[in-house]
Amino acid sequence: MKYNAAEKYEIIRMVEQSDIGVRRTLHQIGVSKSSFYEWYRRYLEGGIEGLRSHSRRPKQFWNRIPGSERQKIIEYALDKPWMSCREVAVDYTDEKGYFVSESSVYRILKAAGLVSACICTSECEK
């Protein structure tokens, strides 16, 4: 069960004022010891503000190309329409000093509608 900061604070107060001990109080409330002690540690360090939920999801993946850089890659490719995705990746890395793989360039340009998927057959080569 998810508890907000006020509920966590109430549980901490209840446990602190209980006469029956921490384990029994937590058992009756239905809160695990590990959760309680984590809340208690955060409460001691940061007060009620420390009890607010913190998202564990990263704000950005370590290997995700930022949107601003994606836009620069698109503009770079538009300026050099004769280049393949591989050539754009190599040239962009050399000129801008920002490494980007051929597959990343392909995915970025495909998402922007600049590359169409084509299984190379004799029809495509015409």
C-alpha positions in Angstrom: 0.0 0.0 0.0 1.2 3.5 -0.8 1.2 6.1 2.0 1.6 9.8 1.6 3.9 11.9 3.8 1.2 12.7 6.4 0.3 9.0 6.8 3.9 8.0 7.1 4.3 10.7 9.8 1.3 9.4 11.7 2.6 5.8 11.6 6.0 7.0 12.9 4.2 8.9 15.8 2.0 5.9 16.5 5.1 3.6 16.7 7.0 6.1 18.9 4.1 6.4 21.4 3.2 2.7 21.4 3.5 0.7 24.6 3.6 -2.7 22.9 6.9 -2.4 20.9 7.8 -1.6 17.4 7.4 -5.1 15.8 3.9 -5.7 17.3 2.7 -2.2 16.5 3.9 -2.5 12.9 2.3 -5.9 12.6 -1.0 -4.6 13.8 -0.8 -1.7 11.4 0.3 -3.9 8.5 3.5 -2.0 7.7 6.8 -3.9 7.2 9.8 -3.2 9.4 12.0 -2.3 6.5 9.5 0.3 5.1 9.1 1.8 8.6 12.8 2.1 9.3 13.4 3.6 5.8 10.7 6.2 6.5 12.1 6.8 10.0 15.6 7.3 8.6 14.3 9.8 6.0 12.2 11.5 8.6 15.2 12.0 10.9 17.3 13.3 8.0 14.7 15.6 6.3 11.6 15.9 8.6 8.2 15.5 7.0 9.6 16.7 3.7 11.9 13.7 3.7 8.8 11.4 3.8 7.5 12.6 0.4 7.6 9.9 -2.3 10.6 10.0 -4.5 10.4 8.5 -8.0 13.1 5.8 -8.6 12.8 6.2 -12.3 15.7 8.0 -13.9 14.9 11.3 -15.5 16.9 10.3 -18.5 18.4 7.1 -19.6 22.2 7.1 -19.6 22.4 6.2 -23.3 19.4 8.3 -24.7 20.3 11.0 -27.1 18.8 14.3 -25.9 16.1 15.9 -27.9 18.2 18.9 -28.7 20.9 16.7 -30.1 18.4 14.7 -32.1 17.2 17.9 -33.7 20.8 18.8 -34.6 21.3 15.4 -36.2 18.1 15.9 -38.3 19.2 19.3 -39.4 22.7 18.0 -40.3 21.2 15.2 -42.4 18.8 17.6 -44.1 21.8 19.8 -45.1 23.5 16.7 -46.6 20.8 14.7 -48.3 23.2 12.7 -50.4 24.8 11.0 -47.3 23.7 7.6 -46.0 22.9 7.1 -42.4 26.4 5.7 -41.9 28.0 8.7 -43.5 25.9 11.1 -41.5 26.9 9.3 -38.3 30.6 9.3 -39.1 30.7 12.9 -40.4 28.6 14.2 -37.5 30.8 12.5 -35.0 33.9 13.9 -36.7 32.6 17.5 -37.1 30.6 17.9 -33.9 32.5 15.7 -31.5 29.3 14.0 -30.4 29.4 10.2 -31.0 26.3 8.9 -32.6 26.0 5.4 -34.1 24.7 4.6 -37.6 21.7 2.8 -36.1 20.8 5.8 -33.9 21.0 8.1 -36.9 18.7 5.7 -38.8 16.2 5.6 -36.0 16.2 9.3 -35.5 15.7 10.0 -39.2 13.1 7.3 -39.6 11.1 8.8 -36.7 11.3 12.2 -38.4 9.9 10.6 -41.6 13.2 11.1 -43.5 14.0 7.5 -44.1 11.6 4.8 -45.4 12.2 1.1 -44.6 12.9 -0.8 -47.7 13.9 -4.4 -48.2 16.3 -4.1 -51.0 15.1 -6.0 -54.1 15.5 -5.3 -57.7 12.5 -2.9 -57.5 14.2 -0.7 -54.9 17.4 -0.3 -56.9 15.6 1.2 -59.9 
